Amino acid sequence: MKNFIILALVSILLLISCSDNTAPRRYSELSYYLCGILEAGYFVDTDHALLFGKTRDISMMDSEIAIENAEINLYEISDDQIIQSVNLVWDESADGYIDQDGQLLIIAGSKYRIEVSYNNTQISGETTVPLEIAVFGDSLVNEIPAWNDYPEDDQWSELKLDEANTNHPIQIGTQNNEEFNLLTEFYCLEEYWEAEYTYPPEDNDFPQDAQEYMGDVHQYPRRNMGYYMYQPENLIVDFNSYQSSLLFYGKTEVSVYSIDSNYLKYLYKSDGYTQGGIIGGIGIFGSKSGEKLYTRVIK
């Protein structure tokens, strides 16, 4: 996810740079970016680092865009009162800011505020972490599920492609029947020379190189992301229309998350980098709750 956000930021900077050559800037607060996705059950660690930097100079590389000496604080809030707080510190290995001592665990259903102070500039954002969801996969409808936790013994469960939707729905348990935002990411774990297309483009059974495999800034087609709004029924959602999202045979990871409105707007709005809940800059301060499951897709 960190690499995805960095790549997305580069594309944003390109768009901003191009627009500067043709017309005045549409937005006045494009000097700084702030990007972070809080995940329920985790700290703001190296895998969930918060990114902060400048957007002005498109000639700068990722490591040079980042700002390492900002004052960044994360607050847990209830009834407009601060419950807990932590000062996030720069971590070179993460290229971002983290909760170094693991002081503030992200809790589903809780509200968080981020505040950044740098060079007389104040940037902030708020998010409420979605309620926990239970990702059952197909375990409620199959004695031998195709979707499971990561197999430490390398004994992978198998999923026949043409049975994905009908026999192996990805079922999600919710805490209520209110509509929620669902984000899914299907990610092939094979190397590009072993990743056989399920729906070959132009009769090419395998990607010709890593660039074709990793694709655009969203890492498509290796990573195939979709976002939806679902209404649970009896606290269950049957996600049974995902077969076409499986673009490769082989070992596959699926991430299933309930996401907040900031994250959803960031993903689907054409100018999502201005709709991600950031005040005083661009980017995203959102949150998610969910799990990952694994399978081997076979013919």
LINRAWO-V74995 format. One record per residue. N is the residue number from 0. RES is the residue in one letter. BURIAL is + if it has 16 or more other ideal C-beta (glycine too) atoms within 10 Angstrom, else -. Layout:
{{N;RES;BURIAL} {N;RES;BURIAL}}
//
This chain:
{{0;M;-} {1;K;+} {2;N;-} {3;F;-} {4;I;+} {5;I;+} {6;L;+} {7;A;+} {8;L;+} {9;V;-} {10;S;-} {11;I;+} {12;L;+} {13;L;-} {14;L;-} {15;I;+} {16;S;-} {17;C;-} {18;S;-} {19;D;-} {20;N;-} {21;T;-} {22;A;-} {23;P;-} {24;R;-} {25;R;-} {26;Y;-} {27;S;-} {28;E;-} {29;L;+} {30;S;-} {31;Y;+} {32;Y;+} {33;L;+} {34;C;+} {35;G;+} {36;I;+} {37;L;+} {38;E;+} {39;A;+} {40;G;-} {41;Y;-} {42;F;+} {43;V;+} {44;D;-} {45;T;-} {46;D;-} {47;H;+} {48;A;+} {49;L;+} {50;L;+} {51;F;+} {52;G;+} {53;K;+} {54;T;+} {55;R;-} {56;D;-} {57;I;-} {58;S;-} {59;M;-} {60;M;-} {61;D;-} {62;S;-} {63;E;-} {64;I;+} {65;A;+} {66;I;+} {67;E;-} {68;N;-} {69;A;+} {70;E;-} {71;I;+} {72;N;-} {73;L;+} {74;Y;+} {75;E;+} {76;I;+} {77;S;-} {78;D;-} {79;D;-} {80;Q;-} {81;I;-} {82;I;-} {83;Q;-} {84;S;-} {85;V;+} {86;N;-} {87;L;+} {88;V;-} {89;W;+} {90;D;+} {91;E;-} {92;S;-} {93;A;+} {94;D;+} {95;G;+} {96;Y;+} {97;I;+} {98;D;+} {99;Q;+} {100;D;-} {101;G;-} {102;Q;-} {103;L;+} {104;L;-} {105;I;+} {106;I;+} {107;A;+} {108;G;-} {109;S;+} {110;K;+} {111;Y;+} {112;R;+} {113;I;+} {114;E;+} {115;V;+} {116;S;-} {117;Y;+} {118;N;-} {119;N;-} {120;T;-} {121;Q;-} {122;I;+} {123;S;+} {124;G;+} {125;E;+} {126;T;+} {127;T;+} {128;V;+} {129;P;+} {130;L;-} {131;E;+} {132;I;+} {133;A;-} {134;V;+} {135;F;+} {136;G;+} {137;D;+} {138;S;+} {139;L;-} {140;V;-} {141;N;-} {142;E;-} {143;I;-} {144;P;+} {145;A;+} {146;W;+} {147;N;+} {148;D;-} {149;Y;-} {150;P;-} {151;E;-} {152;D;-} {153;D;-} {154;Q;-} {155;W;+} {156;S;+} {157;E;-} {158;L;+} {159;K;-} {160;L;-} {161;D;-} {162;E;-} {163;A;+} {164;N;+} {165;T;-} {166;N;-} {167;H;+} {168;P;+} {169;I;+} {170;Q;+} {171;I;+} {172;G;-} {173;T;+} {174;Q;+} {175;N;-} {176;N;-} {177;E;-} {178;E;-} {179;F;+} {180;N;+} {181;L;+} {182;L;+} {183;T;+} {184;E;+} {185;F;+} {186;Y;+} {187;C;+} {188;L;+} {189;E;+} {190;E;-} {191;Y;+} {192;W;-} {193;E;-} {194;A;+} {195;E;+} {196;Y;-} {197;T;+} {198;Y;-} {199;P;-} {200;P;-} {201;E;-} {202;D;-} {203;N;-} {204;D;-} {205;F;+} {206;P;+} {207;Q;-} {208;D;-} {209;A;-} {210;Q;-} {211;E;-} {212;Y;+} {213;M;+} {214;G;-} {215;D;-} {216;V;+} {217;H;+} {218;Q;+} {219;Y;-} {220;P;+} {221;R;+} {222;R;+} {223;N;+} {224;M;+} {225;G;-} {226;Y;-} {227;Y;-} {228;M;-} {229;Y;-} {230;Q;-} {231;P;+} {232;E;-} {233;N;-} {234;L;-} {235;I;-} {236;V;+} {237;D;-} {238;F;+} {239;N;-} {240;S;-} {241;Y;+} {242;Q;+} {243;S;-} {244;S;+} {245;L;+} {246;L;+} {247;F;+} {248;Y;+} {249;G;+} {250;K;+} {251;T;+} {252;E;-} {253;V;+} {254;S;+} {255;V;+} {256;Y;+} {257;S;+} {258;I;+} {259;D;+} {260;S;+} {261;N;+} {262;Y;+} {263;L;+} {264;K;+} {265;Y;+} {266;L;+} {267;Y;-} {268;K;-} {269;S;-} {270;D;-} {271;G;+} {272;Y;+} {273;T;+} {274;Q;+} {275;G;+} {276;G;+} {277;I;+} {278;I;-} {279;G;-} {280;G;+} {281;I;+} {282;G;+} {283;I;+} {284;F;+} {285;G;+} {286;S;+} {287;K;+} {288;S;+} {289;G;+} {290;E;+} {291;K;-} {292;L;+} {293;Y;+} {294;T;+} {295;R;+} {296;V;+} {297;I;-} {298;K;-}}
//
